[in-house]
Amino acid sequence: MASTPQGPNSVPSAPQNERARTIAGLLLDVGAVELRPTDPFTWSSGMVAPVYCDNRLTLSHPQVRRAIWEGFADVLEAEGLERVTVAGTATAGIPHAAWLAEAVDRPMVYVRSSAKGHGKQARIEGVVEPGDDVVVIEDLISTGGSALDAVAALRDVGATVRAVCAIFSYELDAAAAGFRQADVPRHVLTTFSTLIDVAHDRGDLSVDDLEALKTWRDDPARWSVEHGGRRPE
């Protein structure tokens, strides 16, 4: 059954909440998302955060990757996007885009982070024609920069980007602002808020840990500085 349509700022319906909780649990099971409120991670940006996501780990788990492409397929059906070209972001979005494209029998391409330095110096690998409808597949939305960069590259060749779909979102305000500015819908299979609720319900987090994680979600920049990290630019 298809999921209920979800716009960039809408609240998931009950079926989507159930799916979001299921996928959150799977990500926790395989260690794709780790929560360490008392021993935080340092991100590549220099920010300190109590959460780290590495969705590449999902590649090794057939049950998890199936749940992901089935979730994406539900989004395409619900949004009337069955006739799109599926575009993966390099590199982590590529395998999920490939599994989805195979499942729904649609063309697939991927978008490099920068143009290839030889040959045709392509930024987009595969065939995208002007006017083609495209959905971008991303593994993670943090600030949204890599996904929106892919959106811009596809628009540069004349494609119409109908949506960005991602496995997980940290729910940072910078991402919401970026997607609004780019005027592209985003659909996320599960979120930081859902994941910490699932972790708490499973007994993986104490009440104090849950509150610390909620504090980070409310103001990641302040939390980073208070814990010895950088403030995002």
Secondary structure, DSSP 8 states (H G I E B T S, - for coil): -------TT----HHHHHHHHHHHHHHHHTTSEEE-TTS-EE-TTS-EESEEE-GGGGGG-HHHHHHHHHHHHHHHHHTT-TT-EEEEETTTTHHHHHHHHHHHT--EEEE-SS--SSTT--SEES---TT-EEEEEEEEESSSHHHHHHHHHHHHTT-EEEEEEEEEE---HHHHHHHHHHT--EEEEEEHHHHHHHHHHTTSS-HHHHHHHHHHHH-HHHHHHHTT-----
